[in-house]
Amino acid sequence: MADLEVIHEKDSIHVIKETGTEVNYYIFDEAEIHLNRIMPHTVQEWHFHEKIDENILITKGKLLCKYVDCNGIEKSCYAVKNDIVRVHHSVHTFENDTDEITEFVVFRFVPDGTDKREMIKTDKKVVKHDHRNIKSLTDMVRKMQNGPALIETWLRNKNTIEFLGIWEEMYNADFNITAYEEIMLEAGLNRFIMSVKQWVSRTNSKGIIAKAGRYGGTYAYKDIAFEFASWLSPQFKLYLIKEFEKLKKEEQALLGWTAKRELAKINYRIHTDAIKSNLIPPELTSQQTSVIYASEADVLNMALFGMTARQWRNNNPNKKGNIRDYASINELICISNMENINAVLIEDGLSQQERLIKLNKIAIHQMSILEEQALKILQ
């Protein structure tokens, strides 16, 4: 497998012929592409190709195509923009008999006589696993002594085979488990040899592949590449362990924040139940009750944040969610406690104004304690 590559015009071979025709050649191991610009009233020499197959896509203007047919009779036809000319092995020439420049793209390759239409039609493979996670094992060992041999040495390891088998069972529905079990019985013996191509051929694996050609090498998904790197370098393995521990700490911190957020949601349900029991008189419409809910939520918002939910949205139009989604852990702890206290104050019959004053004092007191505690931890 090779990375996607963009070959810029400046990297092509640029030639200006005696006739004034300009050609940019892009030459590859198995094919050639070139861009032609034929000047007005220009004629190419008669010629034919013995082994290559040539196909031409007209991209600008009009091209006069002259050729000798199988009966030795000279014929001609025009090709215009978006037409394709299949030259085959005919004796032919091209002419621009117009007053404008004609441009076309030439595709050349060497056919082997086999019909590849079905292969071309079905060659696209949809990758379920994230293809962006593919890494080159060859690049990882390129500067090491006996680099390519290290990959095969790694593959001979029974633990490696077991790891690859487990990975394939997780991500590859077409993995040949029977062949894998046979290989596991062979692995560990002195005579055991395994190459990437053998592994892929026998097990139909997809996690690690070998690619031939100019950009060839051994490629694997990130999970497998990390396992290979850990085998190569104890330092890298230790680095992975440290990074994993760091991520777990960050995850635990995030879980703590989420737990507080969920606690606040649960307490809000307790809070709204108290409103239903004590503040909502009978015969109110659902619209009226929703106004009461919003007002009670804003009592807490005003007490802690100094603004209502709507005021926060107006001040932060580019932020998603609500004011509490951007609260600190200490603020979430405080608002969780305030929701419980407010529910009690509602049951005691205090007016909204009275509750707001009390809750504001409580918020100031609790936040002072929580922030002071946080500073002590940091010190």
C-alpha positions in Angstrom: 0.0 0.0 0.0 1.3 3.4 -0.9 0.4 6.9 0.3 -1.7 9.2 -1.9 0.7 11.3 -3.9 0.3 14.5 -5.9 2.8 15.0 -8.7 3.0 18.7 -9.5 3.6 20.0 -13.0 7.0 21.3 -12.0 8.1 17.7 -11.3 7.2 16.5 -14.8 9.6 16.3 -17.7 8.8 19.3 -19.9 9.8 19.1 -23.6 9.2 21.6 -26.5 9.5 19.9 -29.9 10.7 21.5 -33.1 7.1 21.9 -34.3 6.3 24.0 -31.1 4.3 21.2 -29.5 4.7 21.2 -25.7 4.7 18.0 -23.7 4.8 17.4 -20.0 5.8 13.7 -19.3 4.8 11.9 -16.1 6.6 8.6 -16.2 5.8 5.7 -13.8 7.1 2.1 -13.5 4.1 0.6 -15.3 2.5 3.5 -17.2 3.1 6.9 -18.6 0.9 10.0 -18.7 1.7 13.1 -20.7 0.0 16.4 -21.5 0.2 17.7 -25.0 -0.3 21.2 -26.4 -0.3 21.2 -30.2 0.1 24.6 -31.8 -2.2 25.7 -34.7 -1.5 24.1 -38.1 0.9 21.5 -36.7 1.3 18.0 -37.9 3.0 15.0 -36.1 5.0 12.4 -37.9 3.4 9.1 -38.9 4.2 6.4 -36.3 2.9 3.3 -34.5 3.5 1.6 -31.1 4.6 -2.0 -31.1 4.0 -2.9 -27.5 2.2 -0.1 -25.7 -1.5 0.7 -25.7 -2.2 4.5 -26.1 -5.4 6.3 -25.2 -5.9 10.0 -25.7 -8.4 12.3 -23.9 -9.1 15.6 -25.7 -9.3 18.4 -23.2 -9.4 21.5 -25.4 -10.0 22.2 -29.1 -10.2 19.8 -32.0 -7.8 17.1 -33.2 -7.6 15.6 -36.7 -6.8 11.9 -36.3 -5.3 10.1 -39.4 -4.6 6.4 -39.5 -4.1 3.4 -41.9 -6.8 0.8 -41.4 -6.3 -3.0 -41.5 -6.7 -3.0 -45.3 -4.0 -0.4 -45.8 -6.4 2.5 -46.6 -5.7 5.9 -45.1 -8.6 7.3 -43.1 -9.3 10.3 -40.9 -11.7 11.6 -38.3 -12.0 14.5 -35.8 -11.9 14.2 -32.0 -13.2 17.1 -29.9 -13.2 18.0 -26.2 -14.1 15.0 -23.9 -13.7 12.5 -26.7 -11.3 9.6 -26.2 -9.1 8.2 -29.0 -8.0 4.6 -28.7 -4.9 4.2 -30.9 -4.2 0.5 -30.4 -1.3 -0.5 -32.7 -2.4 1.4 -35.7 -0.1 3.5 -37.9 -1.3 7.0 -37.2 -0.6 10.7 -37.0 -2.3 13.7 -35.4 -2.8 17.2 -36.8 -4.2 20.5 -35.5 -5.6 22.1 -38.6 -7.4 24.9 -36.6 -6.3 28.4 -35.6 -6.5 27.5 -31.9 -4.2 25.4 -29.6 -5.4 21.8 -29.1 -4.7 20.1 -25.8 -5.0 16.4 -24.8 -3.9 13.9 -22.2 -2.1 10.7 -23.4 -2.3 7.5 -21.2 0.2 4.8 -22.1 0.6 1.3 -20.6 1.8 -2.1 -21.7 -1.0 -4.6 -21.9 -0.5 -8.3 -21.1 -3.4 -9.6 -23.2 -5.8 -10.4 -20.3 -9.2 -8.9 -19.8 -9.0 -6.9 -16.6 -12.5 -5.3 -16.7 -13.9 -7.4 -13.9 -10.8 -6.8 -11.7 -11.0 -3.0 -12.3 -14.8 -3.0 -11.6 -14.4 -4.8 -8.3 -11.0 -3.6 -7.1 -12.5 -0.9 -4.8 -12.4 -2.2 -1.2 -14.5 -0.5 1.5 -12.4 -0.3 4.6 -14.5 -0.5 7.8 -11.6 0.1 10.1 -10.2 3.7 10.0 -7.9 3.7 7.0 -6.2 6.9 8.3 -4.6 4.8 11.1 -2.4 2.8 8.7 1.3 3.1 9.4 4.4 2.0 7.5 6.5 -0.6 9.4 9.1 -0.3 6.7 9.6 3.4 7.6 10.0 2.5 11.2 13.0 0.3 10.6 14.4 2.1 7.5 17.4 3.5 9.4 18.0 0.4 11.5 20.6 -2.3 10.6 18.9 -5.2 8.8 15.7 -3.2 9.0 13.5 -5.3 6.7 14.7 -8.5 8.3 13.4 -7.3 11.7 9.8 -7.4 10.4 10.1 -11.1 9.5 11.9 -11.8 12.8 9.0 -10.2 14.6 6.5 -12.2 12.6 8.2 -15.5 13.7 7.4 -14.7 17.3 4.5 -16.7 18.6 3.3 -13.8 20.8 3.1 -11.7 17.6 1.0 -14.3 15.8 -1.3 -14.5 18.7 -1.6 -10.7 18.9 -2.3 -10.5 15.1 -4.9 -13.2 15.4 -6.8 -11.5 18.2 -6.7 -8.2 16.3 -8.1 -9.9 13.1 -10.9 -11.6 15.1 -12.0 -8.2 16.4 -11.9 -6.3 13.1 -12.0 -8.7 10.2 -15.1 -10.8 9.6 -13.4 -12.7 6.8 -10.4 -13.8 8.9 -9.6 -17.5 8.4 -9.5 -18.7 12.0 -8.8 -22.4 11.0 -5.6 -21.3 9.1 -4.7 -19.1 12.1 -5.0 -22.0 14.5 -2.8 -24.1 12.2 -0.1 -21.4 12.2 -0.3 -21.1 16.0 0.7 -24.8 16.2 3.7 -24.2 13.9 4.8 -20.9 15.6 7.6 -21.3 18.1 9.3 -24.2 16.3 12.9 -23.5 15.1 11.9 -24.2 11.5 8.9 -21.8 11.6 9.2 -19.0 9.0 6.4 -16.5 8.3 6.4 -13.5 5.9 3.7 -10.8 5.6 2.6 -12.2 2.3 2.3 -15.8 3.7 0.3 -14.5 6.7 -2.1 -12.6 4.4 -2.4 -15.4 1.9 -3.1 -18.1 4.5 -5.4 -16.2 6.9 -7.0 -13.5 4.6 -5.8 -10.9 7.2 -6.3 -7.2 6.6 -4.4 -5.7 9.6 -0.9 -6.0 8.0 -0.1 -6.0 4.3 3.0 -6.0 2.0 3.0 -3.8 -1.1 5.4 -4.2 -4.0 6.5 -1.5 -6.4 8.0 2.0 -6.1 6.2 2.8 -2.9 6.2 -0.7 -1.6 6.8 -1.9 1.9 5.0 -3.4 4.9 2.0 -1.4 6.3 -0.2 -2.1 9.3 -3.0 -0.5 11.3 -1.9 1.7 14.2 -2.7 -0.9 16.9 -0.4 -3.4 15.2 2.2 -0.7 14.4 2.4 0.2 18.1 2.8 -3.5 19.0 5.7 -3.7 16.5 7.3 -0.5 17.9 7.0 -1.9 21.5 8.8 -5.0 20.4 11.5 -2.9 18.7 12.1 -0.4 21.4 11.6 -0.8 25.2 11.7 3.0 25.4 8.7 3.3 23.1 6.9 0.6 25.1 7.5 2.6 28.3 6.4 5.8 26.6 3.1 4.1 25.7 2.5 2.9 29.2 3.1 6.4 30.6 0.8 8.0 28.0 -1.9 5.4 28.9 -1.6 6.3 32.6 -1.8 10.0 31.7 -5.0 9.4 29.6 -6.6 7.3 32.4 -6.0 10.2 34.9 -7.5 12.7 32.5 -10.4 10.3 31.9 -11.0 9.9 35.7 -11.0 13.7 36.0 -13.6 14.0 33.2 -15.7 11.2 34.8 -15.6 13.2 38.0 -17.0 16.3 36.2 -19.6 14.2 34.5 -20.7 12.6 37.8 -21.2 16.1 39.3 -23.1 17.2 36.2 -25.4 14.1 36.5 -25.8 14.8 40.2 -27.0 18.3 39.4 -29.5 16.9 37.0 -30.9 14.4 39.5 -31.2 17.1 42.2 -32.9 19.4 39.6 -35.6 16.6 39.3 -36.0 16.7 43.1 -36.2 20.5 42.9 -38.9 20.4 40.2 -40.9 17.9 42.2 -41.0 20.4 45.1 -42.2 23.1 42.7 -45.0 20.9 41.5 -46.2 20.2 45.0 -45.9 23.7 46.4 -45.9 26.4 43.7 -48.1 25.2 40.9 -51.7 25.9 41.6 -54.4 23.8 40.0 -55.9 24.6 36.6 -52.7 26.1 35.3 -51.8 25.5 31.6 -48.7 23.6 30.7 -47.3 26.9 29.3 -47.8 28.6 32.7 -46.0 25.7 34.5 -43.1 25.9 32.1 -42.7 29.6 33.0 -42.6 28.7 36.6 -39.9 26.0 36.0 -37.8 28.4 34.0 -38.1 31.1 36.7 -37.0 28.6 39.4 -34.1 27.5 37.4 -33.1 31.1 36.9 -33.4 31.7 40.7 -30.4 29.3 41.1 -28.6 30.8 38.0 -29.0 34.3 39.4 -27.9 33.3 42.8 -24.7 31.6 41.6 -23.9 33.1 38.2 -25.5 36.5 38.4 -27.5 36.0 35.2 -30.4 34.1 33.8 -30.1 31.3 31.2 -31.4 33.7 28.5 -28.9 36.4 29.4 -26.1 33.9 29.2 -27.2 32.8 25.8 -27.4 36.4 24.6 -23.9 37.0 25.9 -22.5 33.8 24.4 -24.2 33.3 21.0 -21.5 31.1 19.6 -21.5 28.6 22.5 -23.6 25.4 22.4 -25.5 24.0 25.4 -26.4 26.1 28.4 -24.8 28.0 31.2 -24.4 24.9 33.4 -22.5 23.0 30.7 -19.7 25.5 31.1 -19.7 25.5 34.9 -16.6 24.5 36.9 -16.7 21.4 39.2 -16.9 23.7 42.2 -19.9 25.6 40.7 -21.6 22.3 39.9 -21.1 21.1 43.5 -22.5 24.4 44.7 -25.6 24.4 42.5 -26.3 20.8 43.4 -26.4 21.8 47.1 -28.4 24.9 46.3 -31.1 22.8 44.5 -31.6 20.7 47.6 -31.7 23.8 49.8 -34.1 25.6 47.5 -36.5 22.6 47.5 -36.6 22.9 51.4 -37.1 26.6 51.2 -40.0 26.1 48.8 -41.6 23.7 51.2 -41.2 26.2 54.0 -43.2 28.7 52.0 -40.6 31.4 51.3 -41.2 33.7 48.4 -39.0 33.7 45.4 -37.3 37.0 46.4 -36.6 35.7 49.9 -35.2 32.5 48.5 -33.0 34.3 46.0 -31.4 36.4 48.7 -30.7 33.4 50.9 -29.4 31.3 48.0 -27.1 34.1 46.9 -25.5 34.3 50.4 -25.2 30.5 50.4 -23.6 30.5 47.0 -21.0 33.1 48.1 -20.2 31.2 51.3 -19.9 27.8 49.6 -17.9 29.0 46.6 -15.5 30.8 49.0 -14.9 27.5 50.9 -14.6 25.4 47.7 -12.1 27.8 46.1 -10.1 28.1 49.2 -9.9 24.3 49.4 -8.8 24.1 45.8 -6.0 26.6 46.4 -4.7 24.5 49.4 -4.6 21.4 47.1 -2.6 23.3 44.5 -0.2 24.6 47.1 
